[in-house]
Amino acid sequence: MKELVEYIAKAIVNLPDDVKVTEETSDDNAHVVIKLEVASEDKGRIIGKQGRVAEAMRTLLRVAAVKEGVRVNLQII
């Protein structure tokens, strides 16, 4: 799932080299937190108008998480 977020983010932003994605799992591997960091000038592109881009990324992650049987949370830092 980390690779999915990284691929989408790098396709959207102007500075793809500044995209950093980290993945943290809970102790029981039932919950995953994905943290996405981008350059400050690209935050608007990642969030999108009224949060539509961020919500679309979260929706795609939820679909991927269901296939793996985990819960996922995307944090944009």
Buried (B, 14 or more C-beta within 10 A) or exposed (E): BBEBBBEBBBEBBEEBEBBEBEBEEEEEEEBBBBBBBBBEEBBEBBBBEEEEBBEEBBEBBEEBBEEEEBBBBBEBE
